[in-house]
Amino acid sequence: MRAALITEYGKPLVVDEVPDPEPTPGGVVLRVEATGICLSDWHAWIGHEELPSLPHVPGHEMAGIVHAVGPEVRNWRPGDRVTVPFSVGCGECPSCAEGNLNTCDRGFAPGFTHWGSFAELVAIGHADLNLVRLPETLSSAHAAALGCRFVTSFRAVVDKGRIEPGEWLAVHGCGGVGLSAIMIGAALGARVVAVDINERALALASELGAEALVDGTTERPSKTVMEITGGGAHVSIDAVGTRATANNSIRSLRKHGRHVQVGLMLGDEANPSLPMQRIIMHELEIHGSRGMPATDYPRVLELIATGAVDPGRLVTKTVGLSEASAILEKMAEFQGVGVSVIDRMSR
């Protein structure tokens, strides 16, 4: 099969022919139709997360067709059109037993612990628990936006943030995760403030439902959010993952507000200093949020089916596999807008 490989951290991906994967007894092999290019992939490429070995195939936001199944798979057949969470649950550990497949103790994560979806084929374990059937109305390129960013934002806004109609939601960072959170929050009746340093990203945030925009390059974001919301947001999300954005998010909250950390904090940003005195005195809640279990995907698909949200609006660019490296290399500049998707694996 054809795949894009990390052969050296921080160096351009190498597109080459590699052996086709085989399904495990309880797993499947998917023929990838589309896969997103995510900031998490950048973290893996740059070396912020130690990969099992190099060369390595990144990619975790996928939509595809079941190509082959292991002998123990019961629910899926070749030809089924599916997606899969980036954190695959084993179904047996204590975390999975509690329904939290997204924080599985055994950690199967395509693109990170195992080869991922920047390839024509990708092997996925524990298929019966983790594959999600895609509706025919959702294209593969648009479904690829679901895999990490859209469902991650849904869990952050709905399950962790517990947003209610009429509440203020501040979103720090208008990349794929942030724009998804804005769209979801607005669809659920929240009043949304979007914060970013990119004018084009802020313009798209406005189109997707943000009521107010804050330019982080010219304003003190937390102070401005406090003024706009009349005392602070009820829920604030850091969708970037830097010391500055995490602090701005927490300082944007009103008393008893909920901060949700979605952006990964790795490398030099891994151990931020947080305003603990403010957290204590204002009785703020601090939550982490990581992906979403496959069992919760139906709630997202139902919301999409109503027409209230459309992940396809996030997809601003589609490319071939050979073009992925150039996009990945520019991600640290935070100048891209929306979601880029690889939908041509043969070139």
N, C-alpha and C positions, 0 to 999 in steps of 0.2 A: 504494500500500500504506500501511498504518498503521505508524508508527514512533515511538519515544520518542527525542527529540533533545537532545543537549547543545548549547544555543545560547549559553551563557555559562558559563565555569568556575565551579563552586561554586553555581550557581543551579538551581532545580528543572528537571527535564526537561520538555520540551514535547512532548506527543503530537499528531501532525499527520499529514496525508496527504502522502506524497512519491512521486516516480516509482518504478515497479517497476524493480528491477535487471535487467540482461541478463547472460547467462553469457558469459565469455570463451571463446575457441576450445577451451581445455583445461579449462574450469571448468564449474560447475553453479550453478543457483539452487535453494536449499532453501526449502521452506515450513516455517517454524519451528513446531514443536509445543510445545516447552518450552525455556527458557533460564534458567540460573542467574544469580543476582545475587551477584557476587563482590567481594571487597575490591580486586582488581585493577581492576574497573570503577570503584570509588570513586577509586582513584588517577588514573584517566583523567579522571573527572568533576571532581575537585578541581584538576586541572592539573599534577599531579606528572610526568606524561608528556605531552610535546607532541604533540598530535594534528595530522594533516595540515591540517585546516581546520575551522572551525565554520560551520554546524551539523554535528554528527557523531552517528552512531548507535553507542552502546556495545554490549557484550555479546559473549561468546566461549564460553560453555558451552552448547552447543546440541544438541538432538535434533530431527530433522525428516525430511521427505519430499522426495525429489528432485522438483523442479517442472519444471525445464528443463535441458537439457544442451547444451554447446558441440559443434561438429562434430568435434572431435578426441578427445572422450571415448569410451573403449572399454569401460570396466568397469561403467558405471552407466546406469540407465534411469529415466525418470519413474516414480514410485511406490515406488522403493527407499527403505527406512527406514534412516537413517544418523546418525552423529555425526562429529565432526571435531576434531582437536587445535586448541588455540588458536594454536599456532605451526605454520604450514603450510610444508612444505618444497618447494623448487622441483625437487629431484631432479638438479640439474646442477652446483651449486656444490661446492667441495671438502668442506664440512661434510656436505652431503647424500650425496656420494660415499662418505663414511666411514660412512654409515648414521645420521648424526645430523641427521635432518630437523628436530628440535626446535630446533636452533641454526643454521638455514639462514642463509647470508650475505645473502640477498636479502629476508628479513624480511617475509613476508605474515602478518599477525596480525589476524583479524577482530575488530572492536571497538577496534582501536588504529591500525594502519596503514591499515585499510580499514573501511568501515561494517560494523557487527556485527549481532547477533541480537536486539536489543531491537526487533524488527520482525516483520511478517508474512512477509517474504521476505529472504533474505541470499545474496549471491553469494560463492562460494568458488572460488579458483583451484586449479590443479594437482590436479584431482579424483581422477584415477586413482591417484595416490600417497598421498592423504591422507584420503579418506573411509573410514569404518569401518562395516561393516554391523552393525546392531543385532539381537540375538536377539529374537524375539517375546515372550519371557518377561520382558523388561525394559521397563517402561513408559517413555514419553517423559520424564515428570517425574523419574523415577529416573535415567534415562540422562543427563539434564542435569547431574546431580551428578558424572558421570564426567569431563566434558569438561576440567575444569581440576583441580579439587581431588583427586578420587580417583586419577586416573592420575598426577598430579604426586606425590602421596604414595607411590604404589606405586614409582615410580622412585627417590624419595628413600630410602625404607626398604630396598628390595630391591637396587637397582643401585648406588646411591651409598653407603648405609649398610652394605650387605652384612650385614644382620642374620642371626643364627643362632639356632636354638632354644635357649632358656635364657639368652640374653643380655639385659641390661637396655637398654631403649629409653626415653629421656626425651623427652617431647613438650611443648614450650613453646608454649602457645596452643591452645585447644580450639575453634577455629572449624572451618570445613569441612575445611581441609587437615589440621589437627591431629587432628580426630576420625577422618578417613580413615586417617591414619597409625596411630592407636591401634588401629583395627579390623584393619588389615592386619597390624601387628606382632603382635597377640594371636593372629590366625589362623595366623601362621607360627611360633608357639611362643615368642615373646619375652615377657619380663616388662616390663610397661609402667608408667611413672610419668607421670602427666598433671599439667601445671602450668597454672594459669589464675587470673584474678582474679574470675571469674564462677561463683558457686555452682551455678547451673543447668547451665552448660557442664561443670563438673566432675562433676555427677551423671550427665549423659549420657555423659561419658567413662568413668565406672565401668560403666555399662550396656553399653558397647561393648567392654569388655575391659581397662580400666586396673586394675592391681592396687593401685596406690597413688595418692593424690591430694595435690597440694600447692597450697595457697591462696597465691598470690603477693602478696596484700595484707597478709597477717599473718606471713609467713615469709620468710626469706632463701632463695629457691628453690634456688640451687646448693648451699648447705650442706645443706639438707634432702634434696635428691636424693642427695648423697654419702652421707648417713647411711642413707637407706632402702636404697640399693643396695650398701652395704658397700664403699665406695671409689670409686663413680662409675659412670655409665652407660657401656656399650660404644658406644652410638650415641645422639646427642642431636640433635634437630631443632628449629630455630627456625621455627615456622610462623606467626609474626606479622610480624617484620621491623622491629624497633626496636633501638636501641643496647643497651637493657637486656636484651631477650630474647636477642639474639645473644651478649652477654657471659655471661648466665646459662647459656645452652646450653653454651658452651665450658667454663665453670667447673664444669659438672656432670659432665664426663667423667673417667673413670679414665685412667691412662697408656695410651697407644696407642689412645685412643678416637677416634671419627669424628663430627665435627660436620657437619651438613648444613644449609645455609642455603636455605630454601624461600621464606620470607616476603620480599617485595620491600622493599628499603631505598631509599626515595625521599624527596624533600623534605628536611626537616630531619634525617632519619635516614640520609641517603645515605652518609655517610662516618664509620662508627663507629670508635672507638679500641678495638682488640682486645688481649687479654692475651698479647702475643707471647712474653714470657718463659716463660709457662706452656705455650704451644704448643710452643716449642722444647724445654724441659726434659722435658716429658711425651711428646714425639714424637706430638703430636696431628695428625690429618688434618682438613683443612678443605675441604669440598666445596660447590660450588653445584649446584643442581638446578632445571631449568626444563622443566616439562611432560613430555611423552613422545611419541616418534615414533609415527605411526599403525601402523607395522609391529610395534610391541610391544603393541598393544592386545589381541591374542588371549590373551596371558598373563593379563591382567586379567580378561577375559571368562571364561576357563577357571576362574579362582579363584572368580568370582561363581557360575558354573554348579555348582560343588561345594556351594554353600550355606555355605561358610566365611565369606564376607563378603556384605554386602547394602548397596549404596550407597543404597537406598531408605530405610534407617534414618536417614540423615543429613538427609533432607528433612523439615523441621518446619513449613514454611509454603508454600502455593501462592497466587499472586496474579494479578490481571489486569495488563495492560501499564500502565494508568493509575496503578496502585499502586506501581510500581517506584521512582519518585522518592523517596517517603517512606522506603522501606527503605534506599535508597542514602544518603540524607542522614543517617541515624542510625548508619551503619557505624563511624564514627570513635569512637563511644562504647563499642564492643566489648561491648554488652549483649545482642546477639542470640544465639540458640542454634541450632546446626545450619545448614542450608542453606535459603535462600528461593529459590523457583523461579517464574518467570512461565510459566503454562501456558494463559493466556487472552489471545490477542493482539487480539481484537476488542473488548476493553473494558478 
